[in-house]
């Protein structure tokens, strides 16, 4: 095995260090597998209940009227997430698009959007209008307010109470940390926040950005009061097979509005051909719990491996996990580049590419991304990225198998050692 890893660029010293870290993670990994087993049963039950059959895999084109596979897939998602309705479409291009559809469909001029968990993810800044952009919510007369988190990253309930007013129509809750170094919120914490918001204003719509969090726990935000949960199919729920798409699950009235916004008033969910993607959507969703488990093991391994070397990692090596993202503060631009070079080197696709920071659309800072994926931008596949700004944190996630995640992490460390930026022992 050592010889095989050496062929892939991992020294014997780094491999053996990784094995020493793994010795202490057996119990953690067993718990991850138990969650995956529960979630696998949940997805399977939803598929069996809705009588998924070969007819669901037929391709449709054009308007997509009477698309049996598409409509049944949405029932499978609704049953898995325990919601009244779901919108699952290849016409939703990414997570930011899904969030934009949900926000713009349920907010009208004069309404106010509240973020009770501090600043949103970078790409939503232009959607909301925090950074000026054509067709932002702000341009259409929707105002925005946020309640910042406390210095320790916990929710500031007093600030939220002071922020809710008669105009507050909707709250957007980002589950994962995004490009911040705060903790990711557990489903339990999200449920407590939603209950608090509903107590302040019973008719407030609570939407959760569920990206990177699906199937990490045995429950989802929709199980604890979220009116809408939103995510991307090229992250967790696509299982690495979905080549595009997003989902919106929640209360029927709110999901209907999303369908009208995505297509057109009066058309809603009746149109939208599946273009032959149903086998990948169904099978990817079926595989998602075990794929997420592999990515989660990789994140836990990375946290423990880098924490032992003195790096600040979020979450730390022993904390409970609520998403698949592992942040590692590397302290310098050079450290981020070296880390990402290791991840790229481990990729099955474009392993020869050299990741460099660049001005990526939708981001204020330069961003470096390592992602040699079968699906472009798929962050359930092995990837690492981050904005080039202090504290120079890189965000590692994904790996369609645990073994691939392990290789990527070891190579990221190897590149840091080769660059003289850290050492073992």
N, C-alpha and C positions, 0 to 999 in steps of 0.2 A: 504493500500500500504506500509506503514511503517513497518507493521508486516511482510509482504512478503519479503521486503528487509532485515529485521533483520534475517529472516530464512536463507538468502543467505550470511550473514556475514557483512552486512552494518549497522552500528549503526544509531539510530535515528538522532543523531547530524550530522553525515556525510550526511545522506539522505537530511535533511532539508537544509544543506549548499548547496548541489547540486541544490536543487529546487530554492534557492535564486539566484544562478548563472543563471539558465535557464530563469528566469523572464525577463532577459535583452537580450535574444537571439532570440526572436520570429521573428523579422524582418530579422535577418541573416538567419534563417532557411527557411523563405519564399523565399529568394533569391536562396538558395540551391535547393529548390523544383522546382523553375522556370527553372533553368538550367537542372535539371533532366527531366523535362517535354519536353524541347526542344530536348534533346539528345535521349529521348525515341522515339520521333517522327522521328528523323533522322535514328535510327536503324530500326524502323518499315518500313519506306519508302524503305530502302535498301533491306529488306527481301521481301517486296511486289514486288518491281521492278524485283527481280531475281526469283520470282515465287517459293519461298520455299514451298515444299510439302512433304507429307509423304515419298515419294521415296528418299528424301534427308537423311532420318534417317537410311537407310539400312546399315548394317555392311559389311565391306569388309576385306579380309585377303590377305596374300601373297603379290604379287606385288602391288595390288590395282589399276590395270589398269581400266580406265573408271569409276572412282569413282565419281558418280554424286554429292553426298552430299558434299564430300571434295572440289571438284572444284567449286561448287556453293557457299559454305561458303567463299571461297577466293574471289569470286566476291562480296559477301555481305560486307566483310571487306574493299575491295578496294573502294566500293561505299560509305561506311560510312566515311572512312578516305579521300575520294576524291583523290585517287591515281590511277595510271595506272594499277597496279598489286598488288597482295598480296600472301604471302606464310604463311599458317596457318596450323600447323602440330603437331600431338602428338609426332612426332619423335624429336621435339625440346624440350629438357628436362627442361629448365628453362630460365630466362631472360639473365643470363650470357652466356648461350649456344646460344641464339638467337643473341646476340651482337657479339659473337665470329664468328658465321657463316657470319654475315653481314660484319664484318671487314676483315676476312680472304678471303672472296670471292671477295672483291673489292680492295684489296691491294696486290701488287706484289713486289718481291724483288727489292730494290732500292727506293721504295716509302717511303714517310714519313707521319705518322699520327699525327695530331695536336689536342690537347684538348685546346680549347680557354676558358675553364671555370675552369681552375685549375686541381688539381689532380682528377683522376677518382675514382669511387667506388672501394672498397677494392678488390673485386673478379676479377676486370679487370686488376689489377696490374700484375698478373702472365700471363694473356692472352696477354698483351702488351709486357711484359718482363721487366717491372720496377723492379719487383722481379723475379729473374731467375726461369724459369720453362721449362720443356720439351715441345716442340711444340709451344712455344710462338711466337708472330709475330717477335720479335727480332731475334729469332733463324733462322727464314726464311728470314732475311735480310730486314725487315721493321723497319725503325727508328722511333723514337717518340720524340715529342717536346710538351711542354705545356706552355701556357700563364697563369700565376697565376692571380687570382682575386685580386682586390684592398682590402685593409684591411676591408672595410665596406661590402664586399661580392659582389660588383658590378663588371661588366665586364670591363677589362682594354683594351680598344681598341688600345692604343699605343703599348702595349706589344704584342697584336695579330699582328699588322702591322709589328712589328719587327721579328715575328716568322714565317710568311708565306714566303716561298721561292720556288724555281723551283721544289724542290722535294715534296712539300706538295700536297698530292693526296686527302686526306680525313680529314674532321673535325668531331670529335665525341663530341656531346653536350649532357651533362647529365642534364635533366630537373629537377629532384628531387635532394634533398640535399645529399642523401646517408648517410654515417656516418660522415657527416661534419655539422657544425653549421652555414652554409651560408644560405641565402634565396633560396627558390626554384624559378626558373625562370618562368615567365608567358609566354604564347604563343606569346604575343606581343613582349616581350623582345627577345625571340628566333628568331622571324621573323626579328627583327632589326639586330641581330647578323648575321643571315644567309645572309641578304642583304649586310652587310659590308664585309663578307667573299667573296661573289660572286663578289663584286666590286674589291676586291684585286686580285682575281683569279677566273675568270668566270667558269672554268671547275672543280673547287673543288667540291667534293662530300660531302654534309652535311648530316650526320646521327644524329638522335636524339634518345637518350635513353629515351623512353616515360614512363617507369615504374612508377607506382603510380599516373600518371597524366591523364590517359584516362578518359574522360567524366567529369572531374572537371570543365572544361570550355565548352563553346558552340563550340569552334573551337579547332583543333589539330595542331601540328607543321607542318603537311603535307599541311595545308591550308595557311601557310605563307612561303613556299619555301623549306621545308625539302625534300631532295631527298629520304631519307629512314627514316621511324619511326619504332621503334623496341620495343617489350614488351613481357610480360609473361602472359599466360592465367590463372595462379593461382594467379594473381593480378587482377587489375580492370576489364579487358574485359571478364574474365571467369565468372564473376558474382557469384563466389563461387561454381559453379557446375562443371566447367572443372577440371578434376583430374590431368591434365598434359598439356603441350603444350606451344607454343610461336608463335608470329606472326612477320612478316616483311612486311611492306607496303611501296610502293614507285614507282619510275620509273621502267618501265618494264625491261630495260636492266640490272639494278642493282639487281632487284628481281630475274631475271633469273639466274644470277651468283650465288646468294644465294642458289637457288634450286639445281644448279649443285654442289655446295660445300656440301650441306646437304646430297644429295644422291650420285650422281656420274656424271662426264662429259658424256653428251649424254643422260642421263636419266632425270635429272631435276625434274619437277613437275609431270611427268607421273607416277612415282611410289610413294608408301607410303600409305599403307592400313590405314583405319580409325579405325579399331579394335572395332567397335561398339560405338565409342565415339561421334558420330554426334549429338544425341539428347542433350547431356550435353553441347556440344560446341555451338549449336544454341540457346538453351534455356538460357544458361549462358550469352551469348552475348545480348540476348533480355532483360534479367533482369539487366544487368550491370549498366545502368544509375541510376536506383533506389537504387541498392546495394551501388554504389559509393556515392550517396547522403546520405545514412545512415552513412557510414564511415566518410564522410566529417563533418556531424553534430557532430559525436563523437570527431573528431579532434578539432573542434571549441570549444566544451564544455570543453575538456581537457585543451586547452590553457587558457580559461577564469578562470576555476576552480583553476589551479595551479598558474597562474599569480597573482591572488588575495592573495595568500599565500606567495608571495615574491619570487617565483622561476622564473628564467629566462627561457622563452619559445620562441621557434622559429617555425613558426611565432608567433607574439604576438596575444593578444586576439582580436584586431581590424583589423589586416592586411587582405588584400584580399588573397584568397586561390588558389593555383595552383597545389597542390597535396594532398593526403590524410594523409601524414605523419605529426605527431606532435612531435617535439623534446622538451624534458623537461630536463634541467640541474639540476641534483640532488646533485652534489657536492661530492659524495662519492660512493665507491663500495657498502657499506651497503644500501644506498638509492636506487641504481639500483636494488639490489636483492629484497628489500622489494616491490618496485613498480612492478617488474615482478611477484612476488609471488601473488600479488593481481590480476593481469591479468590472471594468470594461474588458480587461484581459481574460476574465472568467466567462465571458459571454459566449453563447453558441453562435451568435450572429454579430458580425462586425467586431470580433475580438481584436482585430488588428488596428482599430480606430484609436485615435488619441484624443480623449475628451479635454476640451479647453473651455474656459469661461466665455460667454457671449451674451449679447443683448437679446434676450428671449422675449417675444411678444407677450404683453400682459404683466411683465415684472418690472419693477423700478430699478433693481440692482442687476448687475451681471449675474448670470446663473451658470453653474457647471452641472452637466448631467452625464451620467454613465448609464447607458441603457442599450445593450445589444439584444434586442427582443425580437421575437417572432411577430409581435404586433407592435407597431410603432407607438412609443409612449406608454406601453402597458406596464404599470407599476405593481402588478401582482407578479410580474417576472422580475428577475434579479435586476436591481437598479439602485442608484444612489444619486442624489442631487442636492443642491443648496445654493442660496444666494451668496455671492462673495461680499460679505460684510461681517463685522464682529458679531458674535464671538467665533465666527468661521466654523459654524456647525454644518456637518454633512448629515443628510437624512437618508439612511439606508432602509430599503424595504424589499420584500418580494423573494422570489425563488420558487419556481414551479415544483421543485422537490427540495427537501431538506439538504440533501447532499450537494446540490448546486449552490444553495445559500452558504453552506459551510465553506465550499471552495472559494466563493467570492470574498468572504470575510477574511480567510487566510491570505488570499492574494492582496487584499487591501492593506493588511498589516505588513506583508512582505515588501510592498512598494514604499511604505513609510520607513521601514528599516533601511531599504536600499538608498533612500534619499537622505539618510542620516537624521531623520526627524524623531525617531524613537528607537528603543532597543529592548530586548528581552533580558530580564535579570539585572 
